[in-house]
Amino acid sequence: MSKFKFSAILLLIALFVFRIWQTTGCKQFKNFRFDPHAIVIGVEKSVLVDEGVNRNTSRLFHNKISVGTYEILSSFITTFNPSLLLQIIGPVGIIIAIFSLQTLFYQKRFLLSVSLSMIFVSAVLTVFILTPKISLYLLSVSWYVYILLSTPFFLRNKLLFFILIFLSIQTFWYFTFNWQMNGFCNEIFFK
């Protein structure tokens, strides 16, 4: 392993460990779980909005299946919210993830596909099963593994390596100044 590749991976690991360390100050994590009560509330709200329509006709179009599908997909898509991802993986992680999607699309690398599927599995677990703290850590680690597997794109030449270093420095500053982590932390110890 070349010293460029080793130093880039070590730098990214240090960034992600720094972010995980920052999350230990969080008292209460935001919940990304699907709430079944949202279906009933959504149906009733949709039926009440329809004015001048027979209640039974309104209930035909605003039913638990359609509202339930919407609420489940809404909860799932929340785990891929760009502002949440920016707070979890930072600017360097977002840019590496975008380039790795392009690499995955054209080169069909097996490890990247497995890692990407792990992100989707962790998102499903986040929405349906796990507690907020465990789900955030599982989601974060799956994104970090995906990004670490994607770094070879930035190690092709020295210019890309220096871009990676520059983005890593910006991510460190972003993590330093974004210590409140509003996207996934409701309350933090140190204020």
Buried (B, 14 or more C-beta within 10 A) or exposed (E): EEEBBEBBBEBBEEBBEBBBEBBEBBEEBBBBBBEEEBBEEBBEEBBEEBEEBEEEEBBEEBBBEBBBEBBBEEBBEBBEEEEBBBBBBBBBBBBBBEBBBEBBEEEEBEEBEEBBEBBEEBBBBBBBEBEBBEBBBBBBBBBBBBBBBBBBBBBEEEEBBEBBBEBBEBBBEBBEEBEBBEBBBEEBEEE
